[in-house]
Amino acid sequence: ATNAIIVHYMDDILVCAAEQGYLDWALSEVISALKRSGMEIQSSKVQRQAPWDYLGMRIREQTIVPQPIKLIADPKTLQETQQ
């Protein structure tokens, strides 16, 4: 049986499947459901090739590792502090 795994946290969604064709179908279904609910997805945020960055992790075909920490030396704005 072909399955997809969909993980949702806040405004991040991870869609994965063992077969590319099924992954494409599952991703299309997720995007369609979100659009029907009035939500939008920035196509620039859709990651289709490894490595995938998700919730502070860098995911490759065989490994999952923490993303490098990026520090701003002297943050001037609230947004810089939250990054």
mmCIF file of the N, C-alpha and C atoms, coordinates in Angstrom:
data_MODEL
# 
_entry.id   MODEL 
# 
loop_
_atom_site.group_PDB 
_atom_site.id 
_atom_site.type_symbol 
_atom_site.label_atom_id 
_atom_site.label_alt_id 
_atom_site.label_comp_id 
_atom_site.label_asym_id 
_atom_site.label_entity_id 
_atom_site.label_seq_id 
_atom_site.pdbx_PDB_ins_code 
_atom_site.Cartn_x 
_atom_site.Cartn_y 
_atom_site.Cartn_z 
_atom_site.occupancy 
_atom_site.B_iso_or_equiv 
_atom_site.pdbx_formal_charge 
_atom_site.auth_seq_id 
_atom_site.auth_comp_id 
_atom_site.auth_asym_id 
_atom_site.auth_atom_id 
_atom_site.pdbx_PDB_model_num 
ATOM 1   N N  . ALA A 1 1  ? 0.844   -1.191 0.000  1.00 0.00 ? 1  ALA A N  1 
ATOM 2   C CA . ALA A 1 1  ? 0.000   0.000  0.000  1.00 0.00 ? 1  ALA A CA 1 
ATOM 3   C C  . ALA A 1 1  ? 0.879   1.240  0.000  1.00 0.00 ? 1  ALA A C  1 
ATOM 4   N N  . THR A 1 2  ? 0.458   2.249  -0.720 1.00 0.00 ? 2  THR A N  1 
ATOM 5   C CA . THR A 1 2  ? 1.190   3.508  -0.779 1.00 0.00 ? 2  THR A CA 1 
ATOM 6   C C  . THR A 1 2  ? 0.605   4.456  0.248  1.00 0.00 ? 2  THR A C  1 
ATOM 7   N N  . ASN A 1 3  ? 1.479   5.080  1.025  1.00 0.00 ? 3  ASN A N  1 
ATOM 8   C CA . ASN A 1 3  ? 1.055   6.000  2.064  1.00 0.00 ? 3  ASN A CA 1 
ATOM 9   C C  . ASN A 1 3  ? 1.838   7.293  1.961  1.00 0.00 ? 3  ASN A C  1 
ATOM 10  N N  . ALA A 1 4  ? 1.247   8.343  2.465  1.00 0.00 ? 4  ALA A N  1 
ATOM 11  C CA . ALA A 1 4  ? 1.943   9.616  2.623  1.00 0.00 ? 4  ALA A CA 1 
ATOM 12  C C  . ALA A 1 4  ? 1.896   9.966  4.099  1.00 0.00 ? 4  ALA A C  1 
ATOM 13  N N  . ILE A 1 5  ? 2.914   10.662 4.547  1.00 0.00 ? 5  ILE A N  1 
ATOM 14  C CA . ILE A 1 5  ? 2.952   11.170 5.913  1.00 0.00 ? 5  ILE A CA 1 
ATOM 15  C C  . ILE A 1 5  ? 2.859   12.684 5.812  1.00 0.00 ? 5  ILE A C  1 
ATOM 16  N N  . ILE A 1 6  ? 1.940   13.266 6.563  1.00 0.00 ? 6  ILE A N  1 
ATOM 17  C CA . ILE A 1 6  ? 1.765   14.711 6.581  1.00 0.00 ? 6  ILE A CA 1 
ATOM 18  C C  . ILE A 1 6  ? 1.915   15.162 8.025  1.00 0.00 ? 6  ILE A C  1 
ATOM 19  N N  . VAL A 1 7  ? 2.902   16.026 8.263  1.00 0.00 ? 7  VAL A N  1 
ATOM 20  C CA . VAL A 1 7  ? 3.169   16.547 9.604  1.00 0.00 ? 7  VAL A CA 1 
ATOM 21  C C  . VAL A 1 7  ? 2.936   18.049 9.560  1.00 0.00 ? 7  VAL A C  1 
ATOM 22  N N  . HIS A 1 8  ? 2.109   18.540 10.480 1.00 0.00 ? 8  HIS A N  1 
ATOM 23  C CA . HIS A 1 8  ? 1.763   19.960 10.510 1.00 0.00 ? 8  HIS A CA 1 
ATOM 24  C C  . HIS A 1 8  ? 2.142   20.531 11.866 1.00 0.00 ? 8  HIS A C  1 
ATOM 25  N N  . TYR A 1 9  ? 2.847   21.657 11.857 1.00 0.00 ? 9  TYR A N  1 
ATOM 26  C CA . TYR A 1 9  ? 3.148   22.388 13.088 1.00 0.00 ? 9  TYR A CA 1 
ATOM 27  C C  . TYR A 1 9  ? 3.096   23.874 12.771 1.00 0.00 ? 9  TYR A C  1 
ATOM 28  N N  . MET A 1 10 ? 2.197   24.579 13.410 1.00 0.00 ? 10 MET A N  1 
ATOM 29  C CA . MET A 1 10 ? 1.997   26.010 13.190 1.00 0.00 ? 10 MET A CA 1 
ATOM 30  C C  . MET A 1 10 ? 1.771   26.272 11.689 1.00 0.00 ? 10 MET A C  1 
ATOM 31  N N  . ASP A 1 11 ? 2.685   27.000 11.049 1.00 0.00 ? 11 ASP A N  1 
ATOM 32  C CA . ASP A 1 11 ? 2.506   27.278 9.615  1.00 0.00 ? 11 ASP A CA 1 
ATOM 33  C C  . ASP A 1 11 ? 3.471   26.474 8.756  1.00 0.00 ? 11 ASP A C  1 
ATOM 34  N N  . ASP A 1 12 ? 4.024   25.410 9.313  1.00 0.00 ? 12 ASP A N  1 
ATOM 35  C CA . ASP A 1 12 ? 4.917   24.516 8.563  1.00 0.00 ? 12 ASP A CA 1 
ATOM 36  C C  . ASP A 1 12 ? 4.229   23.180 8.326  1.00 0.00 ? 12 ASP A C  1 
ATOM 37  N N  . ILE A 1 13 ? 4.323   22.678 7.110  1.00 0.00 ? 13 ILE A N  1 
ATOM 38  C CA . ILE A 1 13 ? 3.733   21.388 6.751  1.00 0.00 ? 13 ILE A CA 1 
ATOM 39  C C  . ILE A 1 13 ? 4.792   20.565 6.045  1.00 0.00 ? 13 ILE A C  1 
ATOM 40  N N  . LEU A 1 14 ? 4.948   19.328 6.487  1.00 0.00 ? 14 LEU A N  1 
ATOM 41  C CA . LEU A 1 14 ? 5.878   18.393 5.853  1.00 0.00 ? 14 LEU A CA 1 
ATOM 42  C C  . LEU A 1 14 ? 5.057   17.278 5.225  1.00 0.00 ? 14 LEU A C  1 
ATOM 43  N N  . VAL A 1 15 ? 5.233   17.064 3.929  1.00 0.00 ? 15 VAL A N  1 
ATOM 44  C CA . VAL A 1 15 ? 4.539   15.993 3.214  1.00 0.00 ? 15 VAL A CA 1 
ATOM 45  C C  . VAL A 1 15 ? 5.604   15.075 2.651  1.00 0.00 ? 15 VAL A C  1 
ATOM 46  N N  . CYS A 1 16 ? 5.539   13.783 2.976  1.00 0.00 ? 16 CYS A N  1 
ATOM 47  C CA . CYS A 1 16 ? 6.541   12.851 2.453  1.00 0.00 ? 16 CYS A CA 1 
ATOM 48  C C  . CYS A 1 16 ? 5.877   11.525 2.087  1.00 0.00 ? 16 CYS A C  1 
ATOM 49  N N  . ALA A 1 17 ? 6.487   10.860 1.106  1.00 0.00 ? 17 ALA A N  1 
ATOM 50  C CA . ALA A 1 17 ? 6.007   9.560  0.630  1.00 0.00 ? 17 ALA A CA 1 
ATOM 51  C C  . ALA A 1 17 ? 7.174   8.834  -0.020 1.00 0.00 ? 17 ALA A C  1 
ATOM 52  N N  . ALA A 1 18 ? 7.083   7.519  -0.064 1.00 0.00 ? 18 ALA A N  1 
ATOM 53  C CA . ALA A 1 18 ? 8.163   6.700  -0.621 1.00 0.00 ? 18 ALA A CA 1 
ATOM 54  C C  . ALA A 1 18 ? 8.244   6.808  -2.138 1.00 0.00 ? 18 ALA A C  1 
ATOM 55  N N  . GLU A 1 19 ? 7.133   7.076  -2.789 1.00 0.00 ? 19 GLU A N  1 
ATOM 56  C CA . GLU A 1 19 ? 7.101   7.137  -4.253 1.00 0.00 ? 19 GLU A CA 1 
ATOM 57  C C  . GLU A 1 19 ? 6.830   8.567  -4.714 1.00 0.00 ? 19 GLU A C  1 
ATOM 58  N N  . GLN A 1 20 ? 7.600   9.046  -5.683 1.00 0.00 ? 20 GLN A N  1 
ATOM 59  C CA . GLN A 1 20 ? 7.484   10.429 -6.157 1.00 0.00 ? 20 GLN A CA 1 
ATOM 60  C C  . GLN A 1 20 ? 6.085   10.743 -6.683 1.00 0.00 ? 20 GLN A C  1 
ATOM 61  N N  . GLY A 1 21 ? 5.499   9.835  -7.433 1.00 0.00 ? 21 GLY A N  1 
ATOM 62  C CA . GLY A 1 21 ? 4.165   10.074 -7.975 1.00 0.00 ? 21 GLY A CA 1 
ATOM 63  C C  . GLY A 1 21 ? 3.133   10.262 -6.882 1.00 0.00 ? 21 GLY A C  1 
ATOM 64  N N  . TYR A 1 22 ? 3.219   9.451  -5.835 1.00 0.00 ? 22 TYR A N  1 
ATOM 65  C CA . TYR A 1 22 ? 2.269   9.573  -4.736 1.00 0.00 ? 22 TYR A CA 1 
ATOM 66  C C  . TYR A 1 22 ? 2.535   10.841 -3.940 1.00 0.00 ? 22 TYR A C  1 
ATOM 67  N N  . LEU A 1 23 ? 3.804   11.199 -3.784 1.00 0.00 ? 23 LEU A N  1 
ATOM 68  C CA . LEU A 1 23 ? 4.151   12.446 -3.098 1.00 0.00 ? 23 LEU A CA 1 
ATOM 69  C C  . LEU A 1 23 ? 3.561   13.641 -3.841 1.00 0.00 ? 23 LEU A C  1 
ATOM 70  N N  . ASP A 1 24 ? 3.714   13.665 -5.154 1.00 0.00 ? 24 ASP A N  1 
ATOM 71  C CA . ASP A 1 24 ? 3.163   14.760 -5.952 1.00 0.00 ? 24 ASP A CA 1 
ATOM 72  C C  . ASP A 1 24 ? 1.651   14.851 -5.769 1.00 0.00 ? 24 ASP A C  1 
ATOM 73  N N  . TRP A 1 25 ? 0.974   13.704 -5.779 1.00 0.00 ? 25 TRP A N  1 
ATOM 74  C CA . TRP A 1 25 ? -0.481  13.678 -5.587 1.00 0.00 ? 25 TRP A CA 1 
ATOM 75  C C  . TRP A 1 25 ? -0.856  14.189 -4.192 1.00 0.00 ? 25 TRP A C  1 
ATOM 76  N N  . ALA A 1 26 ? -0.167  13.699 -3.153 1.00 0.00 ? 26 ALA A N  1 
ATOM 77  C CA . ALA A 1 26 ? -0.480  14.099 -1.776 1.00 0.00 ? 26 ALA A CA 1 
ATOM 78  C C  . ALA A 1 26 ? -0.240  15.595 -1.577 1.00 0.00 ? 26 ALA A C  1 
ATOM 79  N N  . LEU A 1 27 ? 0.861   16.105 -2.110 1.00 0.00 ? 27 LEU A N  1 
ATOM 80  C CA . LEU A 1 27 ? 1.151   17.533 -1.989 1.00 0.00 ? 27 LEU A CA 1 
ATOM 81  C C  . LEU A 1 27 ? 0.079   18.360 -2.693 1.00 0.00 ? 27 LEU A C  1 
ATOM 82  N N  . SER A 1 28 ? -0.338  17.931 -3.861 1.00 0.00 ? 28 SER A N  1 
ATOM 83  C CA . SER A 1 28 ? -1.396  18.621 -4.588 1.00 0.00 ? 28 SER A CA 1 
ATOM 84  C C  . SER A 1 28 ? -2.694  18.637 -3.786 1.00 0.00 ? 28 SER A C  1 
ATOM 85  N N  . GLU A 1 29 ? -3.024  17.522 -3.146 1.00 0.00 ? 29 GLU A N  1 
ATOM 86  C CA . GLU A 1 29 ? -4.235  17.444 -2.320 1.00 0.00 ? 29 GLU A CA 1 
ATOM 87  C C  . GLU A 1 29 ? -4.150  18.381 -1.119 1.00 0.00 ? 29 GLU A C  1 
ATOM 88  N N  . VAL A 1 30 ? -2.995  18.448 -0.474 1.00 0.00 ? 30 VAL A N  1 
ATOM 89  C CA . VAL A 1 30 ? -2.809  19.338 0.680  1.00 0.00 ? 30 VAL A CA 1 
ATOM 90  C C  . VAL A 1 30 ? -2.968  20.792 0.238  1.00 0.00 ? 30 VAL A C  1 
ATOM 91  N N  . ILE A 1 31 ? -2.309  21.162 -0.851 1.00 0.00 ? 31 ILE A N  1 
ATOM 92  C CA . ILE A 1 31 ? -2.402  22.534 -1.350 1.00 0.00 ? 31 ILE A CA 1 
ATOM 93  C C  . ILE A 1 31 ? -3.845  22.878 -1.725 1.00 0.00 ? 31 ILE A C  1 
ATOM 94  N N  . SER A 1 32 ? -4.544  21.965 -2.376 1.00 0.00 ? 32 SER A N  1 
ATOM 95  C CA . SER A 1 32 ? -5.950  22.197 -2.747 1.00 0.00 ? 32 SER A CA 1 
ATOM 96  C C  . SER A 1 32 ? -6.822  22.383 -1.514 1.00 0.00 ? 32 SER A C  1 
ATOM 97  N N  . ALA A 1 33 ? -6.621  21.558 -0.494 1.00 0.00 ? 33 ALA A N  1 
ATOM 98  C CA . ALA A 1 33 ? -7.412  21.669 0.739  1.00 0.00 ? 33 ALA A CA 1 
ATOM 99  C C  . ALA A 1 33 ? -7.159  23.008 1.430  1.00 0.00 ? 33 ALA A C  1 
ATOM 100 N N  . LEU A 1 34 ? -5.911  23.441 1.451  1.00 0.00 ? 34 LEU A N  1 
ATOM 101 C CA . LEU A 1 34 ? -5.597  24.730 2.068  1.00 0.00 ? 34 LEU A CA 1 
ATOM 102 C C  . LEU A 1 34 ? -6.237  25.879 1.290  1.00 0.00 ? 34 LEU A C  1 
ATOM 103 N N  . LYS A 1 35 ? -6.183  25.817 -0.029 1.00 0.00 ? 35 LYS A N  1 
ATOM 104 C CA . LYS A 1 35 ? -6.797  26.863 -0.857 1.00 0.00 ? 35 LYS A CA 1 
ATOM 105 C C  . LYS A 1 35 ? -8.303  26.910 -0.655 1.00 0.00 ? 35 LYS A C  1 
ATOM 106 N N  . ARG A 1 36 ? -8.944  25.739 -0.553 1.00 0.00 ? 36 ARG A N  1 
ATOM 107 C CA . ARG A 1 36 ? -10.398 25.696 -0.310 1.00 0.00 ? 36 ARG A CA 1 
ATOM 108 C C  . ARG A 1 36 ? -10.746 26.323 1.032  1.00 0.00 ? 36 ARG A C  1 
ATOM 109 N N  . SER A 1 37 ? -9.804  26.288 1.977  1.00 0.00 ? 37 SER A N  1 
ATOM 110 C CA . SER A 1 37 ? -10.021 26.873 3.302  1.00 0.00 ? 37 SER A CA 1 
ATOM 111 C C  . SER A 1 37 ? -9.663  28.353 3.343  1.00 0.00 ? 37 SER A C  1 
ATOM 112 N N  . GLY A 1 38 ? -9.275  28.904 2.194  1.00 0.00 ? 38 GLY A N  1 
ATOM 113 C CA . GLY A 1 38 ? -8.944  30.321 2.127  1.00 0.00 ? 38 GLY A CA 1 
ATOM 114 C C  . GLY A 1 38 ? -7.506  30.647 2.475  1.00 0.00 ? 38 GLY A C  1 
ATOM 115 N N  . MET A 1 39 ? -6.667  29.643 2.563  1.00 0.00 ? 39 MET A N  1 
ATOM 116 C CA . MET A 1 39 ? -5.257  29.866 2.890  1.00 0.00 ? 39 MET A CA 1 
ATOM 117 C C  . MET A 1 39 ? -4.423  29.892 1.617  1.00 0.00 ? 39 MET A C  1 
ATOM 118 N N  . GLU A 1 40 ? -3.261  30.518 1.721  1.00 0.00 ? 40 GLU A N  1 
ATOM 119 C CA . GLU A 1 40 ? -2.367  30.610 0.581  1.00 0.00 ? 40 GLU A CA 1 
ATOM 120 C C  . GLU A 1 40 ? -1.025  29.972 0.918  1.00 0.00 ? 40 GLU A C  1 
ATOM 121 N N  . ILE A 1 41 ? -0.365  29.458 -0.096 1.00 0.00 ? 41 ILE A N  1 
ATOM 122 C CA . ILE A 1 41 ? 0.978   28.901 0.063  1.00 0.00 ? 41 ILE A CA 1 
ATOM 123 C C  . ILE A 1 41 ? 1.891   29.644 -0.894 1.00 0.00 ? 41 ILE A C  1 
ATOM 124 N N  . GLN A 1 42 ? 3.005   30.128 -0.370 1.00 0.00 ? 42 GLN A N  1 
ATOM 125 C CA . GLN A 1 42 ? 3.995   30.766 -1.236 1.00 0.00 ? 42 GLN A CA 1 
ATOM 126 C C  . GLN A 1 42 ? 4.768   29.665 -1.943 1.00 0.00 ? 42 GLN A C  1 
ATOM 127 N N  . SER A 1 43 ? 4.702   29.646 -3.254 1.00 0.00 ? 43 SER A N  1 
ATOM 128 C CA . SER A 1 43 ? 5.389   28.582 -3.993 1.00 0.00 ? 43 SER A CA 1 
ATOM 129 C C  . SER A 1 43 ? 6.890   28.596 -3.736 1.00 0.00 ? 43 SER A C  1 
ATOM 130 N N  . SER A 1 44 ? 7.443   29.755 -3.390 1.00 0.00 ? 44 SER A N  1 
ATOM 131 C CA . SER A 1 44 ? 8.878   29.828 -3.092 1.00 0.00 ? 44 SER A CA 1 
ATOM 132 C C  . SER A 1 44 ? 9.237   29.087 -1.807 1.00 0.00 ? 44 SER A C  1 
ATOM 133 N N  . LYS A 1 45 ? 8.246   28.813 -0.961 1.00 0.00 ? 45 LYS A N  1 
ATOM 134 C CA . LYS A 1 45 ? 8.493   28.104 0.299  1.00 0.00 ? 45 LYS A CA 1 
ATOM 135 C C  . LYS A 1 45 ? 8.406   26.587 0.148  1.00 0.00 ? 45 LYS A C  1 
ATOM 136 N N  . VAL A 1 46 ? 7.902   26.107 -0.979 1.00 0.00 ? 46 VAL A N  1 
ATOM 137 C CA . VAL A 1 46 ? 7.785   24.661 -1.196 1.00 0.00 ? 46 VAL A CA 1 
ATOM 138 C C  . VAL A 1 46 ? 9.159   24.119 -1.580 1.00 0.00 ? 46 VAL A C  1 
ATOM 139 N N  . GLN A 1 47 ? 9.657   23.187 -0.768 1.00 0.00 ? 47 GLN A N  1 
ATOM 140 C CA . GLN A 1 47 ? 10.975  22.597 -1.001 1.00 0.00 ? 47 GLN A CA 1 
ATOM 141 C C  . GLN A 1 47 ? 10.776  21.228 -1.646 1.00 0.00 ? 47 GLN A C  1 
ATOM 142 N N  . ARG A 1 48 ? 11.236  21.078 -2.859 1.00 0.00 ? 48 ARG A N  1 
ATOM 143 C CA . ARG A 1 48 ? 11.006  19.833 -3.594 1.00 0.00 ? 48 ARG A CA 1 
ATOM 144 C C  . ARG A 1 48 ? 12.235  18.941 -3.672 1.00 0.00 ? 48 ARG A C  1 
ATOM 145 N N  . GLN A 1 49 ? 13.400  19.458 -3.318 1.00 0.00 ? 49 GLN A N  1 
ATOM 146 C CA . GLN A 1 49 ? 14.623  18.660 -3.393 1.00 0.00 ? 49 GLN A CA 1 
ATOM 147 C C  . GLN A 1 49 ? 15.401  18.778 -2.091 1.00 0.00 ? 49 GLN A C  1 
ATOM 148 N N  . ALA A 1 50 ? 16.155  17.730 -1.778 1.00 0.00 ? 50 ALA A N  1 
ATOM 149 C CA . ALA A 1 50 ? 16.991  17.730 -0.580 1.00 0.00 ? 50 ALA A CA 1 
ATOM 150 C C  . ALA A 1 50 ? 18.102  18.760 -0.733 1.00 0.00 ? 50 ALA A C  1 
ATOM 151 N N  . PRO A 1 51 ? 18.531  19.345 0.382  1.00 0.00 ? 51 PRO A N  1 
ATOM 152 C CA . PRO A 1 51 ? 18.037  19.114 1.737  1.00 0.00 ? 51 PRO A CA 1 
ATOM 153 C C  . PRO A 1 51 ? 16.770  19.932 2.007  1.00 0.00 ? 51 PRO A C  1 
ATOM 154 N N  . TRP A 1 52 ? 15.917  19.387 2.857  1.00 0.00 ? 52 TRP A N  1 
ATOM 155 C CA . TRP A 1 52 ? 14.701  20.066 3.266  1.00 0.00 ? 52 TRP A CA 1 
ATOM 156 C C  . TRP A 1 52 ? 14.917  20.619 4.664  1.00 0.00 ? 52 TRP A C  1 
ATOM 157 N N  . ASP A 1 53 ? 14.549  21.880 4.879  1.00 0.00 ? 53 ASP A N  1 
ATOM 158 C CA . ASP A 1 53 ? 14.648  22.492 6.201  1.00 0.00 ? 53 ASP A CA 1 
ATOM 159 C C  . ASP A 1 53 ? 13.259  22.508 6.819  1.00 0.00 ? 53 ASP A C  1 
ATOM 160 N N  . TYR A 1 54 ? 13.138  21.926 8.026  1.00 0.00 ? 54 TYR A N  1 
ATOM 161 C CA . TYR A 1 54 ? 11.839  21.827 8.687  1.00 0.00 ? 54 TYR A CA 1 
ATOM 162 C C  . TYR A 1 54 ? 12.037  21.879 10.193 1.00 0.00 ? 54 TYR A C  1 
ATOM 163 N N  . LEU A 1 55 ? 11.427  22.865 10.837 1.00 0.00 ? 55 LEU A N  1 
ATOM 164 C CA . LEU A 1 55 ? 11.452  23.017 12.292 1.00 0.00 ? 55 LEU A CA 1 
ATOM 165 C C  . LEU A 1 55 ? 12.866  22.952 12.862 1.00 0.00 ? 55 LEU A C  1 
ATOM 166 N N  . GLY A 1 56 ? 13.778  23.659 12.233 1.00 0.00 ? 56 GLY A N  1 
ATOM 167 C CA . GLY A 1 56 ? 15.145  23.720 12.736 1.00 0.00 ? 56 GLY A CA 1 
ATOM 168 C C  . GLY A 1 56 ? 16.006  22.523 12.400 1.00 0.00 ? 56 GLY A C  1 
ATOM 169 N N  . MET A 1 57 ? 15.481  21.625 11.591 1.00 0.00 ? 57 MET A N  1 
ATOM 170 C CA . MET A 1 57 ? 16.253  20.445 11.194 1.00 0.00 ? 57 MET A CA 1 
ATOM 171 C C  . MET A 1 57 ? 16.509  20.482 9.690  1.00 0.00 ? 57 MET A C  1 
ATOM 172 N N  . ARG A 1 58 ? 17.639  19.950 9.288  1.00 0.00 ? 58 ARG A N  1 
ATOM 173 C CA . ARG A 1 58 ? 17.958  19.797 7.859  1.00 0.00 ? 58 ARG A CA 1 
ATOM 174 C C  . ARG A 1 58 ? 17.805  18.314 7.543  1.00 0.00 ? 58 ARG A C  1 
ATOM 175 N N  . ILE A 1 59 ? 16.870  17.999 6.651  1.00 0.00 ? 59 ILE A N  1 
ATOM 176 C CA . ILE A 1 59 ? 16.526  16.619 6.323  1.00 0.00 ? 59 ILE A CA 1 
ATOM 177 C C  . ILE A 1 59 ? 17.079  16.286 4.945  1.00 0.00 ? 59 ILE A C  1 
ATOM 178 N N  . ARG A 1 60 ? 17.817  15.172 4.881  1.00 0.00 ? 60 ARG A N  1 
ATOM 179 C CA . ARG A 1 60 ? 18.306  14.645 3.603  1.00 0.00 ? 60 ARG A CA 1 
ATOM 180 C C  . ARG A 1 60 ? 17.725  13.241 3.454  1.00 0.00 ? 60 ARG A C  1 
ATOM 181 N N  . GLU A 1 61 ? 18.062  12.576 2.364  1.00 0.00 ? 61 GLU A N  1 
ATOM 182 C CA . GLU A 1 61 ? 17.503  11.250 2.110  1.00 0.00 ? 61 GLU A CA 1 
ATOM 183 C C  . GLU A 1 61 ? 17.805  10.260 3.237  1.00 0.00 ? 61 GLU A C  1 
ATOM 184 N N  . GLN A 1 62 ? 18.978  10.329 3.820  1.00 0.00 ? 62 GLN A N  1 
ATOM 185 C CA . GLN A 1 62 ? 19.377  9.347  4.835  1.00 0.00 ? 62 GLN A CA 1 
ATOM 186 C C  . GLN A 1 62 ? 19.679  9.948  6.205  1.00 0.00 ? 62 GLN A C  1 
ATOM 187 N N  . THR A 1 63 ? 19.664  11.267 6.349  1.00 0.00 ? 63 THR A N  1 
ATOM 188 C CA . THR A 1 63 ? 20.046  11.880 7.622  1.00 0.00 ? 63 THR A CA 1 
ATOM 189 C C  . THR A 1 63 ? 19.121  13.026 8.000  1.00 0.00 ? 63 THR A C  1 
ATOM 190 N N  . ILE A 1 64 ? 19.062  13.277 9.292  1.00 0.00 ? 64 ILE A N  1 
ATOM 191 C CA . ILE A 1 64 ? 18.381  14.446 9.840  1.00 0.00 ? 64 ILE A CA 1 
ATOM 192 C C  . ILE A 1 64 ? 19.333  15.056 10.858 1.00 0.00 ? 64 ILE A C  1 
ATOM 193 N N  . VAL A 1 65 ? 19.701  16.318 10.653 1.00 0.00 ? 65 VAL A N  1 
ATOM 194 C CA . VAL A 1 65 ? 20.629  16.994 11.561 1.00 0.00 ? 65 VAL A CA 1 
ATOM 195 C C  . VAL A 1 65 ? 20.092  18.387 11.874 1.00 0.00 ? 65 VAL A C  1 
ATOM 196 N N  . PRO A 1 66 ? 20.479  18.939 13.038 1.00 0.00 ? 66 PRO A N  1 
ATOM 197 C CA . PRO A 1 66 ? 20.056  20.308 13.352 1.00 0.00 ? 66 PRO A CA 1 
ATOM 198 C C  . PRO A 1 66 ? 20.633  21.296 12.345 1.00 0.00 ? 66 PRO A C  1 
ATOM 199 N N  . GLN A 1 67 ? 19.857  22.318 12.017 1.00 0.00 ? 67 GLN A N  1 
ATOM 200 C CA . GLN A 1 67 ? 20.350  23.371 11.135 1.00 0.00 ? 67 GLN A CA 1 
ATOM 201 C C  . GLN A 1 67 ? 21.392  24.189 11.887 1.00 0.00 ? 67 GLN A C  1 
ATOM 202 N N  . PRO A 1 68 ? 22.350  24.751 11.162 1.00 0.00 ? 68 PRO A N  1 
ATOM 203 C CA . PRO A 1 68 ? 23.328  25.621 11.822 1.00 0.00 ? 68 PRO A CA 1 
ATOM 204 C C  . PRO A 1 68 ? 22.630  26.810 12.478 1.00 0.00 ? 68 PRO A C  1 
ATOM 205 N N  . ILE A 1 69 ? 23.129  27.216 13.616 1.00 0.00 ? 69 ILE A N  1 
ATOM 206 C CA . ILE A 1 69 ? 22.565  28.366 14.318 1.00 0.00 ? 69 ILE A CA 1 
ATOM 207 C C  . ILE A 1 69 ? 23.131  29.638 13.703 1.00 0.00 ? 69 ILE A C  1 
ATOM 208 N N  . LYS A 1 70 ? 22.239  30.564 13.380 1.00 0.00 ? 70 LYS A N  1 
ATOM 209 C CA . LYS A 1 70 ? 22.647  31.853 12.819 1.00 0.00 ? 70 LYS A CA 1 
ATOM 210 C C  . LYS A 1 70 ? 22.370  32.926 13.866 1.00 0.00 ? 70 LYS A C  1 
ATOM 211 N N  . LEU A 1 71 ? 23.400  33.596 14.316 1.00 0.00 ? 71 LEU A N  1 
ATOM 212 C CA . LEU A 1 71 ? 23.246  34.650 15.310 1.00 0.00 ? 71 LEU A CA 1 
ATOM 213 C C  . LEU A 1 71 ? 23.494  36.010 14.675 1.00 0.00 ? 71 LEU A C  1 
ATOM 214 N N  . ILE A 1 72 ? 22.663  36.964 15.038 1.00 0.00 ? 72 ILE A N  1 
ATOM 215 C CA . ILE A 1 72 ? 22.874  38.346 14.616 1.00 0.00 ? 72 ILE A CA 1 
ATOM 216 C C  . ILE A 1 72 ? 23.602  39.028 15.765 1.00 0.00 ? 72 ILE A C  1 
ATOM 217 N N  . ALA A 1 73 ? 24.772  39.580 15.482 1.00 0.00 ? 73 ALA A N  1 
ATOM 218 C CA . ALA A 1 73 ? 25.644  40.120 16.528 1.00 0.00 ? 73 ALA A CA 1 
ATOM 219 C C  . ALA A 1 73 ? 24.967  41.198 17.369 1.00 0.00 ? 73 ALA A C  1 
ATOM 220 N N  . ASP A 1 74 ? 24.290  42.132 16.749 1.00 0.00 ? 74 ASP A N  1 
ATOM 221 C CA . ASP A 1 74 ? 23.674  43.237 17.484 1.00 0.00 ? 74 ASP A CA 1 
ATOM 222 C C  . ASP A 1 74 ? 22.294  43.517 16.895 1.00 0.00 ? 74 ASP A C  1 
ATOM 223 N N  . PRO A 1 75 ? 21.280  42.726 17.298 1.00 0.00 ? 75 PRO A N  1 
ATOM 224 C CA . PRO A 1 75 ? 19.947  42.904 16.708 1.00 0.00 ? 75 PRO A CA 1 
ATOM 225 C C  . PRO A 1 75 ? 19.382  44.287 17.021 1.00 0.00 ? 75 PRO A C  1 
ATOM 226 N N  . LYS A 1 76 ? 18.790  44.905 16.011 1.00 0.00 ? 76 LYS A N  1 
ATOM 227 C CA . LYS A 1 76 ? 18.234  46.259 16.167 1.00 0.00 ? 76 LYS A CA 1 
ATOM 228 C C  . LYS A 1 76 ? 16.708  46.264 16.207 1.00 0.00 ? 76 LYS A C  1 
ATOM 229 N N  . THR A 1 77 ? 16.083  45.209 15.695 1.00 0.00 ? 77 THR A N  1 
ATOM 230 C CA . THR A 1 77 ? 14.624  45.171 15.635 1.00 0.00 ? 77 THR A CA 1 
ATOM 231 C C  . THR A 1 77 ? 14.106  43.901 16.306 1.00 0.00 ? 77 THR A C  1 
ATOM 232 N N  . LEU A 1 78 ? 12.815  43.898 16.613 1.00 0.00 ? 78 LEU A N  1 
ATOM 233 C CA . LEU A 1 78 ? 12.186  42.717 17.191 1.00 0.00 ? 78 LEU A CA 1 
ATOM 234 C C  . LEU A 1 78 ? 12.298  41.535 16.238 1.00 0.00 ? 78 LEU A C  1 
ATOM 235 N N  . GLN A 1 79 ? 12.102  41.781 14.942 1.00 0.00 ? 79 GLN A N  1 
ATOM 236 C CA . GLN A 1 79 ? 12.201  40.700 13.957 1.00 0.00 ? 79 GLN A CA 1 
ATOM 237 C C  . GLN A 1 79 ? 13.604  40.086 13.959 1.00 0.00 ? 79 GLN A C  1 
ATOM 238 N N  . GLU A 1 80 ? 14.645  40.902 14.029 1.00 0.00 ? 80 GLU A N  1 
ATOM 239 C CA . GLU A 1 80 ? 16.013  40.369 14.084 1.00 0.00 ? 80 GLU A CA 1 
ATOM 240 C C  . GLU A 1 80 ? 16.217  39.537 15.344 1.00 0.00 ? 80 GLU A C  1 
ATOM 241 N N  . THR A 1 81 ? 15.621  39.947 16.451 1.00 0.00 ? 81 THR A N  1 
ATOM 242 C CA . THR A 1 81 ? 15.741  39.199 17.705 1.00 0.00 ? 81 THR A CA 1 
ATOM 243 C C  . THR A 1 81 ? 15.063  37.841 17.595 1.00 0.00 ? 81 THR A C  1 
ATOM 244 N N  . GLN A 1 82 ? 13.937  37.773 16.905 1.00 0.00 ? 82 GLN A N  1 
ATOM 245 C CA . GLN A 1 82 ? 13.191  36.524 16.784 1.00 0.00 ? 82 GLN A CA 1 
ATOM 246 C C  . GLN A 1 82 ? 13.815  35.560 15.794 1.00 0.00 ? 82 GLN A C  1 
ATOM 247 N N  . GLN A 1 83 ? 14.686  36.027 14.929 1.00 0.00 ? 83 GLN A N  1 
ATOM 248 C CA . GLN A 1 83 ? 15.316  35.152 13.951 1.00 0.00 ? 83 GLN A CA 1 
ATOM 249 C C  . GLN A 1 83 ? 16.366  34.349 14.651 1.00 0.00 ? 83 GLN A C  1 
# 
